């Protein structure tokens, strides 16, 4: 598995799949990230990471650690471009 720390943020990672164990705090608390208001099903779902309604990222994280809030981004050209500052803050809203 590739899981490369992003130099500017020690708690942000680009990875090619969801890490089972958080590389930052070594806990098994990495979950799929859900942005904004969760559906009722998600709200009671213990198996997700809730981002909240005001994300402070150039692009939505794919997964988050519920223990230390580390952010994980899937290794895609779109994510890397957004995170590399090449095309910052220009992605359309979902
Ligand atoms: Zn963690």
PDB file of the backbone (N, CA, C, O) and the ligand in Angstrom, with CONECT records:
HET     ZN  A 101       1
ATOM      1  N   UNK A   1       0.841  -1.193   0.000  1.00  0.00           N
ATOM      2  CA  UNK A   1       0.000   0.000   0.000  1.00  0.00           C
ATOM      3  C   UNK A   1       0.877   1.243   0.000  1.00  0.00           C
ATOM      4  O   UNK A   1       1.835   1.350   0.764  1.00  0.00           O
ATOM      5  N   UNK A   2       0.527   2.173  -0.871  1.00  0.00           N
ATOM      6  CA  UNK A   2       1.205   3.463  -0.841  1.00  0.00           C
ATOM      7  C   UNK A   2       0.454   4.384   0.115  1.00  0.00           C
ATOM      8  O   UNK A   2      -0.775   4.450   0.072  1.00  0.00           O
ATOM      9  N   UNK A   3       1.160   5.076   0.954  1.00  0.00           N
ATOM     10  CA  UNK A   3       0.532   6.021   1.858  1.00  0.00           C
ATOM     11  C   UNK A   3       1.550   7.115   2.141  1.00  0.00           C
ATOM     12  O   UNK A   3       2.323   7.041   3.096  1.00  0.00           O
ATOM     13  N   UNK A   4       1.531   8.129   1.289  1.00  0.00           N
ATOM     14  CA  UNK A   4       2.582   9.141   1.355  1.00  0.00           C
ATOM     15  C   UNK A   4       2.131  10.362   2.140  1.00  0.00           C
ATOM     16  O   UNK A   4       1.122  10.974   1.790  1.00  0.00           O
ATOM     17  N   UNK A   5       2.841  10.724   3.173  1.00  0.00           N
ATOM     18  CA  UNK A   5       2.517  11.958   3.875  1.00  0.00           C
ATOM     19  C   UNK A   5       2.701  13.164   2.959  1.00  0.00           C
ATOM     20  O   UNK A   5       3.603  13.187   2.122  1.00  0.00           O
ATOM     21  N   UNK A   6       1.849  14.150   3.121  1.00  0.00           N
ATOM     22  CA  UNK A   6       1.968  15.391   2.374  1.00  0.00           C
ATOM     23  C   UNK A   6       2.860  16.330   3.195  1.00  0.00           C
ATOM     24  O   UNK A   6       2.575  16.579   4.366  1.00  0.00           O
ATOM     25  N   UNK A   7       3.932  16.852   2.595  1.00  0.00           N
ATOM     26  CA  UNK A   7       4.940  17.575   3.384  1.00  0.00           C
ATOM     27  C   UNK A   7       4.372  18.752   4.185  1.00  0.00           C
ATOM     28  O   UNK A   7       4.807  19.005   5.308  1.00  0.00           O
ATOM     29  N   UNK A   8       3.412  19.462   3.614  1.00  0.00           N
ATOM     30  CA  UNK A   8       2.913  20.656   4.285  1.00  0.00           C
ATOM     31  C   UNK A   8       2.045  20.329   5.487  1.00  0.00           C
ATOM     32  O   UNK A   8       1.943  21.128   6.418  1.00  0.00           O
ATOM     33  N   UNK A   9       1.423  19.165   5.474  1.00  0.00           N
ATOM     34  CA  UNK A   9       0.518  18.825   6.566  1.00  0.00           C
ATOM     35  C   UNK A   9       0.854  17.435   7.064  1.00  0.00           C
ATOM     36  O   UNK A   9       0.685  16.453   6.341  1.00  0.00           O
ATOM     37  N   UNK A  10       1.323  17.349   8.284  1.00  0.00           N
ATOM     38  CA  UNK A  10       1.736  16.038   8.770  1.00  0.00           C
ATOM     39  C   UNK A  10       0.555  15.119   9.046  1.00  0.00           C
ATOM     40  O   UNK A  10       0.737  13.924   9.276  1.00  0.00           O
ATOM     41  N   UNK A  11      -0.663  15.674   9.025  1.00  0.00           N
ATOM     42  CA  UNK A  11      -1.814  14.811   9.262  1.00  0.00           C
ATOM     43  C   UNK A  11      -2.643  14.583   7.992  1.00  0.00           C
ATOM     44  O   UNK A  11      -3.769  14.090   8.064  1.00  0.00           O
ATOM     45  N   UNK A  12      -2.084  14.943   6.828  1.00  0.00           N
ATOM     46  CA  UNK A  12      -2.764  14.665   5.565  1.00  0.00           C
ATOM     47  C   UNK A  12      -1.975  13.622   4.796  1.00  0.00           C
ATOM     48  O   UNK A  12      -0.745  13.648   4.771  1.00  0.00           O
ATOM     49  N   UNK A  13      -2.700  12.703   4.170  1.00  0.00           N
ATOM     50  CA  UNK A  13      -2.038  11.627   3.455  1.00  0.00           C
ATOM     51  C   UNK A  13      -2.738  11.364   2.124  1.00  0.00           C
ATOM     52  O   UNK A  13      -3.959  11.477   2.010  1.00  0.00           O
ATOM     53  N   UNK A  14      -1.940  11.014   1.129  1.00  0.00           N
ATOM     54  CA  UNK A  14      -2.497  10.513  -0.123  1.00  0.00           C
ATOM     55  C   UNK A  14      -2.245   9.018  -0.143  1.00  0.00           C
ATOM     56  O   UNK A  14      -1.118   8.559   0.042  1.00  0.00           O
ATOM     57  N   UNK A  15      -3.304   8.274  -0.370  1.00  0.00           N
ATOM     58  CA  UNK A  15      -3.170   6.826  -0.285  1.00  0.00           C
ATOM     59  C   UNK A  15      -4.005   6.176  -1.388  1.00  0.00           C
ATOM     60  O   UNK A  15      -4.987   6.759  -1.846  1.00  0.00           O
ATOM     61  N   UNK A  16      -3.624   4.988  -1.811  1.00  0.00           N
ATOM     62  CA  UNK A  16      -4.357   4.373  -2.905  1.00  0.00           C
ATOM     63  C   UNK A  16      -5.557   3.559  -2.429  1.00  0.00           C
ATOM     64  O   UNK A  16      -6.365   3.118  -3.247  1.00  0.00           O
ATOM     65  N   UNK A  17      -5.684   3.357  -1.136  1.00  0.00           N
ATOM     66  CA  UNK A  17      -6.901   2.756  -0.598  1.00  0.00           C
ATOM     67  C   UNK A  17      -7.017   3.111   0.871  1.00  0.00           C
ATOM     68  O   UNK A  17      -6.083   3.650   1.466  1.00  0.00           O
ATOM     69  N   UNK A  18      -8.155   2.809   1.448  1.00  0.00           N
ATOM     70  CA  UNK A  18      -8.381   3.179   2.842  1.00  0.00           C
ATOM     71  C   UNK A  18      -7.398   2.437   3.749  1.00  0.00           C
ATOM     72  O   UNK A  18      -7.329   1.208   3.727  1.00  0.00           O
ATOM     73  N   UNK A  19      -6.636   3.197   4.548  1.00  0.00           N
ATOM     74  CA  UNK A  19      -5.743   2.508   5.480  1.00  0.00           C
ATOM     75  C   UNK A  19      -6.549   1.815   6.580  1.00  0.00           C
ATOM     76  O   UNK A  19      -7.520   2.373   7.090  1.00  0.00           O
ATOM     77  N   UNK A  20      -6.148   0.622   6.935  1.00  0.00           N
ATOM     78  CA  UNK A  20      -6.801  -0.067   8.044  1.00  0.00           C
ATOM     79  C   UNK A  20      -6.376   0.560   9.360  1.00  0.00           C
ATOM     80  O   UNK A  20      -7.188   0.789  10.256  1.00  0.00           O
ATOM     81  N   UNK A  21      -5.094   0.827   9.451  1.00  0.00           N
ATOM     82  CA  UNK A  21      -4.551   1.426  10.667  1.00  0.00           C
ATOM     83  C   UNK A  21      -4.052   2.823  10.328  1.00  0.00           C
ATOM     84  O   UNK A  21      -3.342   3.011   9.340  1.00  0.00           O
ATOM     85  N   UNK A  22      -4.420   3.798  11.145  1.00  0.00           N
ATOM     86  CA  UNK A  22      -3.983   5.171  10.931  1.00  0.00           C
ATOM     87  C   UNK A  22      -2.464   5.251  11.089  1.00  0.00           C
ATOM     88  O   UNK A  22      -1.927   4.845  12.119  1.00  0.00           O
ATOM     89  N   UNK A  23      -1.758   5.782  10.056  1.00  0.00           N
ATOM     90  CA  UNK A  23      -0.289   5.865  10.163  1.00  0.00           C
ATOM     91  C   UNK A  23       0.162   6.934  11.154  1.00  0.00           C
ATOM     92  O   UNK A  23       1.336   6.986  11.523  1.00  0.00           O
ATOM     93  N   UNK A  24      -0.757   7.775  11.580  1.00  0.00           N
ATOM     94  CA  UNK A  24      -0.383   8.863  12.498  1.00  0.00           C
ATOM     95  C   UNK A  24      -0.515   8.425  13.952  1.00  0.00           C
ATOM     96  O   UNK A  24       0.392   8.645  14.755  1.00  0.00           O
ATOM     97  N   UNK A  25      -1.660   7.797  14.295  1.00  0.00           N
ATOM     98  CA  UNK A  25      -1.878   7.454  15.703  1.00  0.00           C
ATOM     99  C   UNK A  25      -1.915   5.941  15.930  1.00  0.00           C
ATOM    100  O   UNK A  25      -2.060   5.479  17.061  1.00  0.00           O
ATOM    101  N   UNK A  26      -1.783   5.177  14.842  1.00  0.00           N
ATOM    102  CA  UNK A  26      -1.715   3.713  14.919  1.00  0.00           C
ATOM    103  C   UNK A  26      -2.988   3.062  15.439  1.00  0.00           C
ATOM    104  O   UNK A  26      -2.951   1.928  15.916  1.00  0.00           O
ATOM    105  N   UNK A  27      -4.132   3.773  15.353  1.00  0.00           N
ATOM    106  CA  UNK A  27      -5.389   3.174  15.773  1.00  0.00           C
ATOM    107  C   UNK A  27      -6.201   2.759  14.546  1.00  0.00           C
ATOM    108  O   UNK A  27      -6.039   3.313  13.458  1.00  0.00           O
ATOM    109  N   UNK A  28      -7.065   1.788  14.741  1.00  0.00           N
ATOM    110  CA  UNK A  28      -7.922   1.333  13.648  1.00  0.00           C
ATOM    111  C   UNK A  28      -9.204   2.155  13.632  1.00  0.00           C
ATOM    112  O   UNK A  28     -10.299   1.628  13.832  1.00  0.00           O
ATOM    113  N   UNK A  29      -9.051   3.465  13.389  1.00  0.00           N
ATOM    114  CA  UNK A  29     -10.198   4.366  13.464  1.00  0.00           C
ATOM    115  C   UNK A  29     -10.421   5.126  12.158  1.00  0.00           C
ATOM    116  O   UNK A  29     -11.101   6.152  12.145  1.00  0.00           O
ATOM    117  N   UNK A  30      -9.858   4.631  11.071  1.00  0.00           N
ATOM    118  CA  UNK A  30     -10.031   5.307   9.789  1.00  0.00           C
ATOM    119  C   UNK A  30     -11.358   4.882   9.170  1.00  0.00           C
ATOM    120  O   UNK A  30     -11.632   3.691   9.017  1.00  0.00           O
ATOM    121  N   UNK A  31     -12.185   5.879   8.815  1.00  0.00           N
ATOM    122  CA  UNK A  31     -13.511   5.600   8.285  1.00  0.00           C
ATOM    123  C   UNK A  31     -13.773   6.429   7.049  1.00  0.00           C
ATOM    124  O   UNK A  31     -13.107   7.436   6.810  1.00  0.00           O
ATOM    125  N   UNK A  32     -14.742   6.004   6.268  1.00  0.00           N
ATOM    126  CA  UNK A  32     -15.187   6.783   5.123  1.00  0.00           C
ATOM    127  C   UNK A  32     -15.656   8.152   5.605  1.00  0.00           C
ATOM    128  O   UNK A  32     -16.386   8.252   6.591  1.00  0.00           O
ATOM    129  N   UNK A  33     -15.234   9.212   4.904  1.00  0.00           N
ATOM    130  CA  UNK A  33     -15.607  10.562   5.316  1.00  0.00           C
ATOM    131  C   UNK A  33     -16.937  10.958   4.691  1.00  0.00           C
ATOM    132  O   UNK A  33     -17.171  10.722   3.505  1.00  0.00           O
ATOM    133  N   UNK A  34     -17.801  11.557   5.493  1.00  0.00           N
ATOM    134  CA  UNK A  34     -19.097  12.020   5.020  1.00  0.00           C
ATOM    135  C   UNK A  34     -19.185  13.523   5.291  1.00  0.00           C
ATOM    136  O   UNK A  34     -18.981  13.980   6.416  1.00  0.00           O
ATOM    137  N   UNK A  35     -19.493  14.276   4.238  1.00  0.00           N
ATOM    138  CA  UNK A  35     -19.507  15.734   4.322  1.00  0.00           C
ATOM    139  C   UNK A  35     -20.912  16.262   4.574  1.00  0.00           C
ATOM    140  O   UNK A  35     -21.888  15.756   4.020  1.00  0.00           O
ATOM    141  N   UNK A  36     -21.000  17.272   5.406  1.00  0.00           N
ATOM    142  CA  UNK A  36     -22.263  17.958   5.615  1.00  0.00           C
ATOM    143  C   UNK A  36     -23.210  17.151   6.478  1.00  0.00           C
ATOM    144  O   UNK A  36     -22.785  16.311   7.272  1.00  0.00           O
ATOM    145  N   UNK A  37     -24.495  17.412   6.317  1.00  0.00           N
ATOM    146  CA  UNK A  37     -25.474  16.709   7.129  1.00  0.00           C
ATOM    147  C   UNK A  37     -25.538  15.255   6.706  1.00  0.00           C
ATOM    148  O   UNK A  37     -25.785  14.952   5.539  1.00  0.00           O
ATOM    149  N   UNK A  38     -25.324  14.385   7.623  1.00  0.00           N
ATOM    150  CA  UNK A  38     -25.418  12.970   7.269  1.00  0.00           C
ATOM    151  C   UNK A  38     -26.881  12.567   7.093  1.00  0.00           C
ATOM    152  O   UNK A  38     -27.786  13.186   7.654  1.00  0.00           O
ATOM    153  N   UNK A  39     -27.082  11.553   6.331  1.00  0.00           N
ATOM    154  CA  UNK A  39     -28.419  10.980   6.291  1.00  0.00           C
ATOM    155  C   UNK A  39     -28.685  10.349   7.659  1.00  0.00           C
ATOM    156  O   UNK A  39     -27.757  10.109   8.431  1.00  0.00           O
ATOM    157  N   UNK A  40     -29.929  10.089   7.942  1.00  0.00           N
ATOM    158  CA  UNK A  40     -30.253   9.511   9.241  1.00  0.00           C
ATOM    159  C   UNK A  40     -29.516   8.195   9.444  1.00  0.00           C
ATOM    160  O   UNK A  40     -29.075   7.860  10.544  1.00  0.00           O
ATOM    161  N   UNK A  41     -29.402   7.473   8.353  1.00  0.00           N
ATOM    162  CA  UNK A  41     -28.707   6.196   8.423  1.00  0.00           C
ATOM    163  C   UNK A  41     -27.236   6.418   8.789  1.00  0.00           C
ATOM    164  O   UNK A  41     -26.675   5.702   9.619  1.00  0.00           O
ATOM    165  N   UNK A  42     -26.614   7.440   8.143  1.00  0.00           N
ATOM    166  CA  UNK A  42     -25.213   7.714   8.421  1.00  0.00           C
ATOM    167  C   UNK A  42     -25.007   8.258   9.835  1.00  0.00           C
ATOM    168  O   UNK A  42     -23.998   7.974  10.480  1.00  0.00           O
ATOM    169  N   UNK A  43     -25.973   9.041  10.302  1.00  0.00           N
ATOM    170  CA  UNK A  43     -25.825   9.671  11.603  1.00  0.00           C
ATOM    171  C   UNK A  43     -25.679   8.624  12.701  1.00  0.00           C
ATOM    172  O   UNK A  43     -24.944   8.814  13.671  1.00  0.00           O
ATOM    173  N   UNK A  44     -26.374   7.548  12.532  1.00  0.00           N
ATOM    174  CA  UNK A  44     -26.314   6.479  13.529  1.00  0.00           C
ATOM    175  C   UNK A  44     -25.321   5.391  13.146  1.00  0.00           C
ATOM    176  O   UNK A  44     -25.201   4.359  13.806  1.00  0.00           O
ATOM    177  N   UNK A  45     -24.617   5.663  12.059  1.00  0.00           N
ATOM    178  CA  UNK A  45     -23.639   4.697  11.587  1.00  0.00           C
ATOM    179  C   UNK A  45     -22.310   4.959  12.280  1.00  0.00           C
ATOM    180  O   UNK A  45     -21.730   6.034  12.135  1.00  0.00           O
ATOM    181  N   UNK A  46     -21.848   4.011  13.006  1.00  0.00           N
ATOM    182  CA  UNK A  46     -20.602   4.166  13.738  1.00  0.00           C
ATOM    183  C   UNK A  46     -19.402   3.999  12.825  1.00  0.00           C
ATOM    184  O   UNK A  46     -18.255   4.132  13.252  1.00  0.00           O
ATOM    185  N   UNK A  47     -19.675   3.710  11.582  1.00  0.00           N
ATOM    186  CA  UNK A  47     -18.599   3.305  10.699  1.00  0.00           C
ATOM    187  C   UNK A  47     -18.192   4.401   9.714  1.00  0.00           C
ATOM    188  O   UNK A  47     -17.643   4.107   8.652  1.00  0.00           O
ATOM    189  N   UNK A  48     -18.453   5.647  10.057  1.00  0.00           N
ATOM    190  CA  UNK A  48     -18.063   6.738   9.171  1.00  0.00           C
ATOM    191  C   UNK A  48     -17.358   7.832   9.968  1.00  0.00           C
ATOM    192  O   UNK A  48     -17.419   7.876  11.197  1.00  0.00           O
ATOM    193  N   UNK A  49     -16.685   8.714   9.222  1.00  0.00           N
ATOM    194  CA  UNK A  49     -16.050   9.887   9.819  1.00  0.00           C
ATOM    195  C   UNK A  49     -16.837  11.107   9.350  1.00  0.00           C
ATOM    196  O   UNK A  49     -16.907  11.370   8.149  1.00  0.00           O
ATOM    197  N   UNK A  50     -17.427  11.854  10.278  1.00  0.00           N
ATOM    198  CA  UNK A  50     -18.220  13.016   9.896  1.00  0.00           C
ATOM    199  C   UNK A  50     -17.344  14.257   9.794  1.00  0.00           C
ATOM    200  O   UNK A  50     -16.706  14.658  10.768  1.00  0.00           O
ATOM    201  N   UNK A  51     -17.317  14.864   8.609  1.00  0.00           N
ATOM    202  CA  UNK A  51     -16.482  16.041   8.402  1.00  0.00           C
ATOM    203  C   UNK A  51     -17.136  17.271   9.020  1.00  0.00           C
ATOM    204  O   UNK A  51     -16.442  18.154   9.524  1.00  0.00           O
ATOM    205  N   UNK A  52     -18.457  17.337   8.986  1.00  0.00           N
ATOM    206  CA  UNK A  52     -19.136  18.554   9.403  1.00  0.00           C
ATOM    207  C   UNK A  52     -19.516  19.370   8.180  1.00  0.00           C
ATOM    208  O   UNK A  52     -19.341  18.919   7.048  1.00  0.00           O
ATOM    209  N   UNK A  53     -20.027  20.548   8.402  1.00  0.00           N
ATOM    210  CA  UNK A  53     -20.615  21.310   7.306  1.00  0.00           C
ATOM    211  C   UNK A  53     -19.675  22.334   6.687  1.00  0.00           C
ATOM    212  O   UNK A  53     -19.966  22.862   5.613  1.00  0.00           O
ATOM    213  N   UNK A  54     -18.560  22.623   7.336  1.00  0.00           N
ATOM    214  CA  UNK A  54     -17.637  23.616   6.784  1.00  0.00           C
ATOM    215  C   UNK A  54     -16.261  22.975   6.643  1.00  0.00           C
ATOM    216  O   UNK A  54     -15.411  23.102   7.524  1.00  0.00           O
ATOM    217  N   UNK A  55     -16.059  22.302   5.547  1.00  0.00           N
ATOM    218  CA  UNK A  55     -14.778  21.632   5.354  1.00  0.00           C
ATOM    219  C   UNK A  55     -13.667  22.643   5.114  1.00  0.00           C
ATOM    220  O   UNK A  55     -13.863  23.616   4.385  1.00  0.00           O
ATOM    221  N   UNK A  56     -12.516  22.428   5.712  1.00  0.00           N
ATOM    222  CA  UNK A  56     -11.411  23.353   5.531  1.00  0.00           C
ATOM    223  C   UNK A  56     -10.366  22.766   4.614  1.00  0.00           C
ATOM    224  O   UNK A  56      -9.168  22.964   4.814  1.00  0.00           O
ATOM    225  N   UNK A  57     -10.816  22.050   3.618  1.00  0.00           N
ATOM    226  CA  UNK A  57      -9.904  21.423   2.692  1.00  0.00           C
ATOM    227  C   UNK A  57     -10.151  21.931   1.279  1.00  0.00           C
ATOM    228  O   UNK A  57     -11.272  22.310   0.937  1.00  0.00           O
ATOM    229  N   UNK A  58      -9.110  21.939   0.462  1.00  0.00           N
ATOM    230  CA  UNK A  58      -9.316  22.284  -0.951  1.00  0.00           C
ATOM    231  C   UNK A  58     -10.166  21.242  -1.659  1.00  0.00           C
ATOM    232  O   UNK A  58     -10.781  21.529  -2.685  1.00  0.00           O
ATOM    233  N   UNK A  59     -10.198  20.070  -1.128  1.00  0.00           N
ATOM    234  CA  UNK A  59     -11.019  19.006  -1.704  1.00  0.00           C
ATOM    235  C   UNK A  59     -11.415  18.079  -0.563  1.00  0.00           C
ATOM    236  O   UNK A  59     -10.689  17.909   0.417  1.00  0.00           O
ATOM    237  N   UNK A  60     -12.588  17.489  -0.727  1.00  0.00           N
ATOM    238  CA  UNK A  60     -13.098  16.639   0.345  1.00  0.00           C
ATOM    239  C   UNK A  60     -12.178  15.448   0.571  1.00  0.00           C
ATOM    240  O   UNK A  60     -11.756  14.782  -0.375  1.00  0.00           O
ATOM    241  N   UNK A  61     -11.876  15.192   1.831  1.00  0.00           N
ATOM    242  CA  UNK A  61     -11.103  14.009   2.137  1.00  0.00           C
ATOM    243  C   UNK A  61     -11.935  12.767   1.859  1.00  0.00           C
ATOM    244  O   UNK A  61     -13.160  12.794   1.973  1.00  0.00           O
ATOM    245  N   UNK A  62     -11.278  11.695   1.498  1.00  0.00           N
ATOM    246  CA  UNK A  62     -11.995  10.445   1.234  1.00  0.00           C
ATOM    247  C   UNK A  62     -12.243   9.663   2.513  1.00  0.00           C
ATOM    248  O   UNK A  62     -13.283   9.030   2.692  1.00  0.00           O
ATOM    249  N   UNK A  63     -11.248   9.729   3.402  1.00  0.00           N
ATOM    250  CA  UNK A  63     -11.379   9.026   4.671  1.00  0.00           C
ATOM    251  C   UNK A  63     -10.814   9.901   5.780  1.00  0.00           C
ATOM    252  O   UNK A  63      -9.978  10.768   5.527  1.00  0.00           O
ATOM    253  N   UNK A  64     -11.261   9.680   6.982  1.00  0.00           N
ATOM    254  CA  UNK A  64     -10.730  10.432   8.117  1.00  0.00           C
ATOM    255  C   UNK A  64     -10.523   9.510   9.293  1.00  0.00           C
ATOM    256  O   UNK A  64     -11.194   8.488   9.434  1.00  0.00           O
ATOM    257  N   UNK A  65      -9.560   9.898  10.152  1.00  0.00           N
ATOM    258  CA  UNK A  65      -9.321   9.130  11.367  1.00  0.00           C
ATOM    259  C   UNK A  65     -10.163   9.717  12.483  1.00  0.00           C
ATOM    260  O   UNK A  65     -10.062  10.907  12.782  1.00  0.00           O
ATOM    261  N   UNK A  66     -10.980   8.902  13.091  1.00  0.00           N
ATOM    262  CA  UNK A  66     -11.859   9.394  14.153  1.00  0.00           C
ATOM    263  C   UNK A  66     -11.111   9.618  15.454  1.00  0.00           C
ATOM    264  O   UNK A  66     -11.636  10.252  16.369  1.00  0.00           O
ATOM    265  N   UNK A  67      -9.912   9.116  15.544  1.00  0.00           N
ATOM    266  CA  UNK A  67      -9.134   9.318  16.757  1.00  0.00           C
ATOM    267  C   UNK A  67      -8.312  10.609  16.709  1.00  0.00           C
ATOM    268  O   UNK A  67      -8.316  11.380  17.669  1.00  0.00           O
ATOM    269  N   UNK A  68      -7.606  10.849  15.594  1.00  0.00           N
ATOM    270  CA  UNK A  68      -6.687  11.999  15.567  1.00  0.00           C
ATOM    271  C   UNK A  68      -7.021  12.985  14.448  1.00  0.00           C
ATOM    272  O   UNK A  68      -6.292  13.960  14.262  1.00  0.00           O
ATOM    273  N   UNK A  69      -8.101  12.759  13.699  1.00  0.00           N
ATOM    274  CA  UNK A  69      -8.529  13.660  12.634  1.00  0.00           C
ATOM    275  C   UNK A  69      -7.576  13.723  11.451  1.00  0.00           C
ATOM    276  O   UNK A  69      -7.646  14.662  10.657  1.00  0.00           O
ATOM    277  N   UNK A  70      -6.719  12.779  11.320  1.00  0.00           N
ATOM    278  CA  UNK A  70      -5.881  12.732  10.129  1.00  0.00           C
ATOM    279  C   UNK A  70      -6.770  12.576   8.891  1.00  0.00           C
ATOM    280  O   UNK A  70      -7.804  11.909   8.937  1.00  0.00           O
ATOM    281  N   UNK A  71      -6.353  13.200   7.787  1.00  0.00           N
ATOM    282  CA  UNK A  71      -7.142  13.152   6.557  1.00  0.00           C
ATOM    283  C   UNK A  71      -6.442  12.290   5.521  1.00  0.00           C
ATOM    284  O   UNK A  71      -5.223  12.344   5.358  1.00  0.00           O
ATOM    285  N   UNK A  72      -7.249  11.490   4.820  1.00  0.00           N
ATOM    286  CA  UNK A  72      -6.714  10.614   3.785  1.00  0.00           C
ATOM    287  C   UNK A  72      -7.398  10.903   2.471  1.00  0.00           C
ATOM    288  O   UNK A  72      -8.625  10.937   2.383  1.00  0.00           O
ATOM    289  N   UNK A  73      -6.585  11.110   1.444  1.00  0.00           N
ATOM    290  CA  UNK A  73      -7.111  11.427   0.115  1.00  0.00           C
ATOM    291  C   UNK A  73      -6.737  10.311  -0.837  1.00  0.00           C
ATOM    292  O   UNK A  73      -5.601   9.837  -0.856  1.00  0.00           O
ATOM    293  N   UNK A  74      -7.722   9.899  -1.629  1.00  0.00           N
ATOM    294  CA  UNK A  74      -7.455   8.834  -2.592  1.00  0.00           C
ATOM    295  C   UNK A  74      -6.447   9.332  -3.628  1.00  0.00           C
ATOM    296  O   UNK A  74      -6.474  10.496  -4.029  1.00  0.00           O
ATOM    297  N   UNK A  75      -5.578   8.450  -4.045  1.00  0.00           N
ATOM    298  CA  UNK A  75      -4.514   8.796  -4.977  1.00  0.00           C
ATOM    299  C   UNK A  75      -5.075   8.901  -6.395  1.00  0.00           C
ATOM    300  O   UNK A  75      -4.980   7.961  -7.184  1.00  0.00           O
ATOM    301  N   UNK A  76      -5.655  10.053  -6.703  1.00  0.00           N
ATOM    302  CA  UNK A  76      -6.176  10.292  -8.055  1.00  0.00           C
ATOM    303  C   UNK A  76      -5.541  11.573  -8.579  1.00  0.00           C
ATOM    304  O   UNK A  76      -5.107  12.413  -7.791  1.00  0.00           O
ATOM    305  N   UNK A  77      -5.481  11.735  -9.901  1.00  0.00           N
ATOM    306  CA  UNK A  77      -4.909  12.970 -10.462  1.00  0.00           C
ATOM    307  C   UNK A  77      -5.655  14.210  -9.978  1.00  0.00           C
ATOM    308  O   UNK A  77      -5.049  15.254  -9.738  1.00  0.00           O
ATOM    309  N   UNK A  78      -6.975  14.088  -9.837  1.00  0.00           N
ATOM    310  CA  UNK A  78      -7.772  15.221  -9.395  1.00  0.00           C
ATOM    311  C   UNK A  78      -7.390  15.626  -7.969  1.00  0.00           C
ATOM    312  O   UNK A  78      -7.185  16.807  -7.686  1.00  0.00           O
ATOM    313  N   UNK A  79      -7.298  14.661  -7.095  1.00  0.00           N
ATOM    314  CA  UNK A  79      -6.941  14.969  -5.714  1.00  0.00           C
ATOM    315  C   UNK A  79      -5.525  15.521  -5.605  1.00  0.00           C
ATOM    316  O   UNK A  79      -5.269  16.468  -4.861  1.00  0.00           O
ATOM    317  N   UNK A  80      -4.617  14.921  -6.352  1.00  0.00           N
ATOM    318  CA  UNK A  80      -3.231  15.367  -6.256  1.00  0.00           C
ATOM    319  C   UNK A  80      -3.084  16.776  -6.801  1.00  0.00           C
ATOM    320  O   UNK A  80      -2.311  17.573  -6.270  1.00  0.00           O
ATOM    321  N   UNK A  81      -3.818  17.084  -7.854  1.00  0.00           N
ATOM    322  CA  UNK A  81      -3.764  18.435  -8.403  1.00  0.00           C
ATOM    323  C   UNK A  81      -4.318  19.432  -7.400  1.00  0.00           C
ATOM    324  O   UNK A  81      -3.749  20.504  -7.195  1.00  0.00           O
ATOM    325  N   UNK A  82      -5.424  19.072  -6.783  1.00  0.00           N
ATOM    326  CA  UNK A  82      -6.032  19.974  -5.806  1.00  0.00           C
ATOM    327  C   UNK A  82      -5.114  20.176  -4.609  1.00  0.00           C
ATOM    328  O   UNK A  82      -4.965  21.290  -4.108  1.00  0.00           O
ATOM    329  N   UNK A  83      -4.518  19.113  -4.168  1.00  0.00           N
ATOM    330  CA  UNK A  83      -3.697  19.202  -2.966  1.00  0.00           C
ATOM    331  C   UNK A  83      -2.313  19.743  -3.242  1.00  0.00           C
ATOM    332  O   UNK A  83      -1.648  20.250  -2.339  1.00  0.00           O
ATOM    333  N   UNK A  84      -1.876  19.639  -4.481  1.00  0.00           N
ATOM    334  CA  UNK A  84      -0.550  20.128  -4.806  1.00  0.00           C
ATOM    335  C   UNK A  84      -0.514  21.621  -5.037  1.00  0.00           C
ATOM    336  O   UNK A  84       0.553  22.188  -5.271  1.00  0.00           O
ATOM    337  N   UNK A  85      -1.657  22.259  -4.975  1.00  0.00           N
ATOM    338  CA  UNK A  85      -1.683  23.702  -5.153  1.00  0.00           C
ATOM    339  C   UNK A  85      -1.627  24.120  -6.607  1.00  0.00           C
ATOM    340  O   UNK A  85      -1.485  25.306  -6.907  1.00  0.00           O
ATOM    341  N   UNK A  86      -1.737  23.152  -7.525  1.00  0.00           N
ATOM    342  CA  UNK A  86      -1.676  23.491  -8.946  1.00  0.00           C
ATOM    343  C   UNK A  86      -2.962  24.188  -9.361  1.00  0.00           C
ATOM    344  O   UNK A  86      -2.936  25.200 -10.061  1.00  0.00           O
ATOM    345  N   UNK A  87      -4.090  23.635  -8.921  1.00  0.00           N
ATOM    346  CA  UNK A  87      -5.384  24.245  -9.219  1.00  0.00           C
ATOM    347  C   UNK A  87      -6.168  24.349  -7.915  1.00  0.00           C
ATOM    348  O   UNK A  87      -7.163  23.646  -7.735  1.00  0.00           O
ATOM    349  N   UNK A  88      -5.738  25.206  -7.019  1.00  0.00           N
ATOM    350  CA  UNK A  88      -6.387  25.239  -5.708  1.00  0.00           C
ATOM    351  C   UNK A  88      -7.762  25.896  -5.736  1.00  0.00           C
ATOM    352  O   UNK A  88      -8.005  26.857  -6.466  1.00  0.00           O
ATOM    353  N   UNK A  89      -8.630  25.355  -4.934  1.00  0.00           N
ATOM    354  CA  UNK A  89      -9.948  25.969  -4.698  1.00  0.00           C
ATOM    355  C   UNK A  89     -10.747  26.219  -5.968  1.00  0.00           C
ATOM    356  O   UNK A  89     -11.516  27.178  -6.036  1.00  0.00           O
ATOM    357  N   UNK A  90     -10.579  25.396  -6.943  1.00  0.00           N
ATOM    358  CA  UNK A  90     -11.312  25.630  -8.185  1.00  0.00           C
ATOM    359  C   UNK A  90     -12.173  24.441  -8.589  1.00  0.00           C
ATOM    360  O   UNK A  90     -12.700  24.395  -9.700  1.00  0.00           O
ATOM    361  N   UNK A  91     -12.307  23.507  -7.704  1.00  0.00           N
ATOM    362  CA  UNK A  91     -13.132  22.366  -8.055  1.00  0.00           C
ATOM    363  C   UNK A  91     -14.598  22.703  -7.839  1.00  0.00           C
ATOM    364  O   UNK A  91     -14.949  23.328  -6.838  1.00  0.00           O
ATOM    365  N   UNK A  92     -15.446  22.302  -8.754  1.00  0.00           N
ATOM    366  CA  UNK A  92     -16.876  22.583  -8.574  1.00  0.00           C
ATOM    367  C   UNK A  92     -17.416  21.892  -7.358  1.00  0.00           C
ATOM    368  O   UNK A  92     -16.954  20.816  -6.978  1.00  0.00           O
ATOM    369  N   UNK A  93     -18.404  22.519  -6.745  1.00  0.00           N
ATOM    370  CA  UNK A  93     -19.032  21.886  -5.596  1.00  0.00           C
ATOM    371  C   UNK A  93     -19.872  20.704  -6.054  1.00  0.00           C
ATOM    372  O   UNK A  93     -20.468  20.714  -7.131  1.00  0.00           O
ATOM    373  N   UNK A  94     -19.899  19.700  -5.213  1.00  0.00           N
ATOM    374  CA  UNK A  94     -20.689  18.517  -5.547  1.00  0.00           C
ATOM    375  C   UNK A  94     -22.165  18.831  -5.480  1.00  0.00           C
ATOM    376  O   UNK A  94     -22.994  17.957  -5.729  1.00  0.00           O
TER     377      UNK A  94
HETATM  378 ZN    ZN A 101      -5.310   8.645  13.642  1.00  0.00          ZN
END
